[in-house]
Amino acid sequence: MKIGELKTAEEVLAEDLRDPEFHQEWVRTAPARAVAVQVVAYRAEHNLTQSALARRLGMKQPAIARLETGEHAPTLETLERLSWGLGVEFHIDITPRSPTTVQLVDG
């Protein structure tokens, strides 16, 4: 890279993801970031302030601000409020990481 050239956000992220600690935190916060994107998009599409959205959801403005940072995982109760208030669905899938093997023992 030449002096004065700027990196793209994707390039910076790719470099940061090589750091194991950063990568672990990135993976850990992925669901919270996904929720944040939905909340911000909804507010923008409906021209709402954080306070107006909070009133609509029966929450306080600082709670909306925290959701929009994408750093903290929302509770199931909060996801339910968002689902009803924003008209979005959240799908939680609980499955094993890998298939389990059943071993039969003669005996």
N, C-alpha and C positions, 0 to 999 in steps of 0.2 A: 504494500500500500504506500502510495506517495504522500508526502507531507501535504496536508490540506484536504485530503480525501476523507470523506466520512464513511463510516460503516453503516450498513442498514441495521434495522432492529433485529432482523433474522440472523444476520452475521454475529451480532453481539450476543444474542441468545444462544446460538450454536456454540460459541466460545465458552459462555458461562455454564452451559450444560455439561461441559467436560469436567467441571469441578464436581466431585462426588457429593459433597455437602449441598451445593446449590441444586444439583439434580434431584437429590432426595427431597428437598423442600419444594421444588417445582412439581414433583409428582404428588406430594402430600397435599398441596394447595390446589391441584387441578379441579376438583369438584367445586370448590369455593369460587374459583375464577369463572367457571362455567355459569354459576348462579349470578355472579356479578355482571357478566355480559348480558344475561337475560334482563336483569333489573335495570341496568343502564339503558338498554335498547328500548324497553317498555316505556321508561320515563321520557326518552327522546321522542319516541313515536307519538306519545300522548301529550307532549309539551307540559310535563309535570315537574314541579320542584321536588326535592327530596321531602320537604315538609308536606306537600300535597299528597304525595304517594304514601307517606307514613300515615296520614289521616285516613286515606282510603283503605289501608291495610290494618288500621287499629294499632299502629306502632308509633314509636317516636322517631324523629328525624335522625338522631345519632345512630339508631339501629340500621336505618337505610344507608347511612354513610359507611358504616362498618361492612355491610353486605357488599357495597359497591367497591370496596378495596380489594375484595377477593382473597384476603389473607386469613380469614377465619371461617371455618366450616359452619354453616347454619344448622340449627337444630332441626329435627323432624317437624316440630311444631311450626317453626318459621317457614320451612318448605311448604307445609300445608297451607299456611296463610298466603304465601306467594302464589301457590297453585290456584287457590280460589280467587284471590284478588286480581291476579294478572291473566288468568285464563290460560295458564301453561300447565303442562304435565311434567312431573319428575318420575323417572323410572329408576328404581333401585333393584339391582339384580344381585342376589347373593348366591354364588356358586363356588365350588372348590376351585383353587388355582390350577390344579391338574387332576386328571382322573385318578381315582383311587383304585388300587388293585386288591381284589379280594383273594385271599389265599385259603385254600381248603387244606385242612390238616387231617390226615388219616389217624385214627386212633381209637 
